């Protein structure tokens, strides 16, 4: 989750969490979600790399893109 306009973010995060979604988020979005008491993993904890270029590059990492592009019907994709 990464949003510029954080209006309604707490409700969205709560709803996703209640639906069983594990949230991964960036910077101040992660901070706002955590402050609302919703479990969230910062994207840099997932990737092992900090934001760079003043926060312009946050999610350009194979771990993030693999999570988006994986075909979860395939055992090999799920294992990776």
Secondary structure, DSSP 8 states (H G I E B T S, - for coil): ---S--TTHHHHHHHHHHTT--EEE-HHHHHHHHHTT--EEEHHHHHS---BTTTTBSS-SHHHHHHHH--TTSHHHHH-
